[in-house]
């Protein structure tokens, strides 16, 4: 009897040790094995009748530059997928130049998955064909954030006339879109400054720029760091300006930057948002796209632990995609009873 008790105790201790290794691992082999064991015993990972490949498929997921949200979120999503689907995939998160680079990699067959903003998914903006790119999982909205030193006395969009304005990196989708938008709305800056968002914030702080515009999920570190030493003002949009922007660019939606996002925002500020999306290649089969999509949607609590913005990574926000969905995503949405606009269903989808 004592031998049986000791054996049970030893088994329990081993189970606790494996669980601890899984929780403390950054996605290594031990974590994958422990997670696989947990899923097989609990039935939490339901792969249906999807046949396993003879060896795990090697996929690349395009993210962004180190330290940015795309890099963080892409790496976290990769870890979740590798841990939960070890028999199906070995996915590598690739550091890239961001949205445009990721779409080019997918289009050229150099990556199977990537993260992109909805503005870069609009081929009328980028001029690039995107026939191999499909929507998989909505990630989070980015809020139009226009800021300046309070001493600059810039309170409305029209106050940007005759000022030096920062629009992020040269040639990025936001730069191209806002140059066109300002022109059509009659906003005439004296000049436009192009650099990364961190350098742009520093230039605002040094007085080299009158104001800057960016799209981000608050709080953005460069702005909060600037607010630690400077009083900032934030510029909102009128209802008419929101409508002008959303009519010109349907990937924008009217929204508010919530009060408290930054010290200088004491009440909800009307702006527009665009979305950041996980997209995939048509080279990924419908069944494997279904498996990837299902796993991420059903792992939302773990995604939120990676970044709080991923509370938005749920099926209901698929409506914000401005390209057709991946056939596997359509299969999953139909399975859970979601309504799917006809224009989001790709021609390759099979019932």
C-alpha positions in Angstrom: 0.0 0.0 0.0 2.8 2.4 0.9 4.4 1.7 -2.5 1.2 2.7 -4.3 1.0 5.9 -2.3 4.6 6.8 -3.1 4.0 6.0 -6.9 0.9 8.3 -6.9 2.8 11.1 -5.2 5.7 10.7 -7.6 3.3 10.9 -10.6 1.6 14.1 -9.2 5.0 15.7 -8.6 6.1 14.9 -12.2 2.8 16.4 -13.5 3.4 19.6 -11.5 7.0 19.9 -12.7 5.9 19.5 -16.4 3.2 22.2 -15.9 5.7 24.6 -14.4 8.2 24.0 -17.2 5.4 24.7 -19.7 4.4 28.0 -18.0 7.9 29.3 -17.7 9.1 28.4 -21.2 9.3 30.9 -24.0 7.9 28.3 -26.5 10.7 25.7 -26.5 10.4 22.0 -26.8 9.4 21.3 -23.2 6.5 23.8 -23.5 5.3 22.3 -26.7 5.4 18.7 -25.3 3.6 19.8 -22.1 1.0 21.7 -24.0 0.4 18.8 -26.4 0.0 16.5 -23.4 -2.5 18.9 -21.8 -4.5 19.2 -25.0 -4.7 15.4 -25.6 -5.9 14.7 -22.1 -8.5 17.6 -21.9 -9.7 17.7 -25.4 -9.2 21.4 -25.5 -7.5 21.4 -28.9 -10.1 19.9 -31.3 -8.4 19.4 -34.7 -11.4 17.6 -36.2 -10.6 15.3 -39.1 -7.7 17.4 -40.3 -5.0 15.1 -41.4 -1.5 15.8 -39.9 1.3 16.3 -42.4 4.0 13.7 -42.6 6.2 16.3 -40.8 5.2 19.8 -39.4 4.9 22.4 -42.1 7.4 25.2 -41.9 5.8 28.6 -42.2 7.1 32.2 -41.8 5.1 35.0 -40.1 6.1 38.5 -41.1 6.0 40.9 -38.1 7.8 44.3 -37.9 10.8 45.9 -36.4 12.1 44.8 -33.0 10.4 46.5 -30.1 7.2 47.4 -32.0 3.7 46.0 -31.5 3.8 43.9 -34.7 7.0 42.2 -33.5 5.6 41.6 -30.1 2.2 40.3 -31.2 3.6 38.3 -34.1 6.1 36.5 -31.8 3.4 35.8 -29.2 0.9 34.4 -31.8 3.7 32.2 -33.2 4.4 30.8 -29.8 0.7 30.0 -29.2 0.4 28.2 -32.6 3.6 26.3 -32.2 2.7 25.1 -28.7 -0.9 24.1 -29.6 -0.3 22.7 -33.0 3.2 21.0 -32.8 2.2 18.2 -35.1 1.1 20.5 -37.9 3.4 23.6 -37.9 6.8 25.0 -37.1 6.2 28.8 -37.5 9.0 31.3 -37.4 8.3 35.0 -36.6 10.4 37.1 -39.0 11.5 40.6 -38.2 10.6 42.8 -41.2 10.0 46.3 -42.3 6.3 46.0 -41.4 3.0 46.0 -43.3 4.2 46.6 -46.9 7.2 44.2 -46.5 5.0 41.5 -45.1 2.5 41.7 -47.9 5.3 41.6 -50.5 6.7 38.5 -48.8 3.3 36.8 -48.9 2.7 37.8 -52.5 6.2 36.5 -53.5 5.8 33.2 -51.6 8.5 34.2 -49.0 6.0 34.1 -46.1 2.7 32.3 -45.4 1.4 34.7 -42.7 1.9 38.3 -41.8 0.6 41.4 -40.1 -0.6 44.5 -42.0 -2.7 47.6 -41.6 -5.9 48.0 -43.6 -4.5 50.9 -45.5 -1.7 48.7 -47.0 -4.3 46.1 -47.9 -5.9 48.6 -50.2 -4.2 48.1 -53.6 -5.5 51.5 -54.8 -3.3 53.1 -52.2 -0.2 50.9 -52.5 -0.5 50.1 -56.2 0.6 46.5 -55.5 -1.4 43.4 -56.6 -2.5 41.4 -53.6 -4.3 38.5 -55.2 -2.5 35.9 -52.9 -3.3 37.8 -49.7 -6.4 36.8 -47.6 -7.7 38.0 -44.2 -7.3 35.6 -41.3 -7.7 37.3 -37.8 -8.5 40.9 -36.9 -6.0 42.1 -34.3 -6.6 45.6 -33.0 -7.6 49.1 -34.1 -5.0 52.0 -34.4 -6.3 55.4 -33.5 -5.4 58.5 -35.5 -3.3 60.5 -33.0 -2.4 64.1 -33.8 -0.4 66.0 -31.2 1.8 69.1 -30.6 3.3 71.1 -27.8 0.5 72.9 -26.1 2.5 76.1 -26.6 2.1 75.7 -30.4 -1.7 76.5 -29.9 -2.8 74.0 -32.5 -6.4 72.9 -31.6 -8.1 72.0 -34.9 -7.2 70.4 -38.2 -7.3 73.8 -39.9 -4.6 75.0 -37.5 -2.2 72.8 -39.3 -2.2 75.2 -42.3 1.2 76.8 -42.7 2.8 74.5 -40.1 5.5 71.9 -40.3 3.9 68.5 -39.9 5.4 65.0 -39.2 3.7 62.2 -41.1 5.9 59.2 -40.2 8.2 57.4 -42.6 8.5 58.5 -46.2 6.4 56.4 -48.6 4.5 54.5 -45.9 0.8 54.1 -46.5 -0.1 56.7 -43.8 2.2 59.3 -45.4 0.7 58.7 -48.8 -2.9 58.7 -47.6 -2.7 61.8 -45.4 -0.9 63.8 -48.0 -3.8 63.1 -50.3 -6.4 63.6 -47.6 -5.0 67.0 -46.5 -4.8 68.2 -50.1 -8.5 67.3 -50.7 -9.6 68.8 -47.4 -7.7 72.1 -48.0 -5.1 71.6 -45.3 -1.8 73.1 -46.5 1.2 72.5 -44.2 4.2 74.6 -44.9 6.3 71.4 -45.2 6.1 67.7 -44.3 8.7 65.9 -42.1 9.2 62.2 -42.7 10.9 60.0 -40.1 10.1 57.1 -37.7 7.6 57.8 -35.0 10.2 58.0 -32.2 12.3 60.5 -34.1 9.2 62.5 -35.0 8.2 62.7 -31.3 11.6 64.0 -30.4 11.4 66.6 -33.2 8.1 67.8 -31.8 9.7 68.1 -28.3 12.7 70.0 -29.7 10.4 72.5 -31.6 11.6 71.4 -35.0 8.0 70.3 -35.8 4.7 72.0 -35.0 2.7 68.8 -34.9 2.8 65.1 -35.7 0.3 62.5 -36.8 0.4 58.8 -36.3 -1.9 55.8 -36.0 -1.3 53.7 -32.9 -3.0 51.9 -30.0 -2.6 54.0 -26.9 -0.5 54.6 -25.0 2.4 54.8 -27.5 5.7 55.0 -25.7 7.2 57.9 -27.6 4.3 60.1 -26.8 4.1 59.1 -23.1 7.9 59.7 -22.8 7.5 63.2 -24.4 4.6 63.9 -22.0 6.9 63.2 -19.1 8.7 66.5 -19.8 6.3 68.5 -22.0 2.7 69.6 -22.0 1.1 68.2 -25.1 -2.1 69.1 -26.9 -4.1 66.6 -28.9 -6.2 67.5 -32.0 -9.6 65.9 -32.7 -11.8 65.9 -35.8 -15.2 67.4 -36.4 -18.0 65.1 -37.5 -17.6 66.6 -41.0 -13.9 65.8 -41.0 -14.5 62.3 -39.9 -17.0 61.8 -42.7 -14.6 63.3 -45.3 -11.9 60.9 -44.3 -14.1 57.8 -44.1 -15.7 58.7 -47.5 -12.3 59.1 -49.1 -10.8 56.0 -47.5 -13.3 53.3 -46.5 -10.6 51.5 -44.4 -11.0 54.3 -41.9 -13.9 54.2 -39.3 -15.2 57.1 -37.1 -14.2 56.5 -33.5 -12.9 58.3 -30.4 -9.5 58.3 -28.7 -10.6 57.4 -25.1 -10.2 59.9 -22.3 -7.1 59.1 -20.3 -5.2 57.6 -23.3 -2.6 60.3 -22.6 -2.3 63.0 -19.9 -3.4 65.6 -22.4 -6.6 63.8 -23.3 -9.1 64.5 -20.6 -12.3 63.6 -22.5 -13.0 61.3 -25.5 -11.5 62.8 -28.6 -13.2 62.2 -32.0 -10.8 60.7 -34.5 -10.7 57.8 -37.1 -9.3 54.4 -36.7 -7.9 51.8 -39.0 -7.2 48.1 -38.3 -4.2 45.9 -37.9 -4.8 42.4 -39.3 -3.3 39.0 -39.5 -3.3 37.9 -43.1 -2.3 34.7 -44.9 -1.5 33.3 -48.3 -3.7 31.4 -50.6 -0.8 28.9 -50.6 -2.1 27.9 -47.1 -4.8 25.3 -47.7 -8.4 25.9 -46.5 -8.1 23.2 -43.8 -4.8 24.5 -42.4 -6.1 28.1 -42.6 -9.1 26.9 -40.6 -6.9 25.3 -38.0 -4.7 28.4 -37.6 -7.7 30.7 -37.4 -9.7 28.6 -35.0 -6.7 28.1 -32.7 -6.0 31.9 -32.5 -9.7 32.9 -32.0 -10.1 30.2 -29.3 -6.8 31.3 -27.6 -8.0 34.9 -27.1 -7.2 35.0 -23.3 -3.6 34.1 -24.1 -3.4 36.7 -26.8 -4.6 39.4 -24.4 -1.7 38.4 -22.1 0.6 39.3 -25.0 -0.9 42.8 -25.5 -4.2 44.2 -24.1 -5.2 45.5 -27.5 -5.9 41.9 -28.5 -9.2 41.9 -26.7 -10.3 42.9 -30.3 -9.0 39.7 -31.9 -12.4 38.1 -32.0 -14.6 36.9 -34.9 -17.1 39.9 -34.8 -14.4 42.3 -36.0 -13.7 40.3 -39.2 -16.2 42.8 -40.7 -13.3 45.4 -40.8 -11.3 43.4 -43.3 -11.1 45.2 -46.7 -9.9 42.2 -48.6 -11.5 38.7 -49.0 -11.1 36.4 -46.0 -9.0 33.2 -46.1 -11.1 30.2 -47.1 -10.2 28.6 -43.7 -11.4 31.7 -41.8 -14.7 31.6 -43.7 -15.0 27.9 -42.8 -14.5 28.7 -39.1 -16.9 31.7 -39.1 -19.6 29.6 -40.8 -19.0 26.9 -38.2 -19.8 29.3 -35.3 -22.7 30.9 -37.1 -21.2 34.3 -38.0 -22.7 36.4 -40.8 -20.2 36.9 -43.5 -20.6 39.7 -46.1 -20.6 38.1 -49.6 -17.7 40.3 -50.7 -15.4 38.8 -48.0 -15.9 35.2 -49.3 -13.1 34.3 -51.7 -13.6 32.4 -54.9 -11.5 29.5 -53.6 -13.7 28.8 -50.6 -15.2 25.3 -50.7 -18.3 24.4 -48.6 
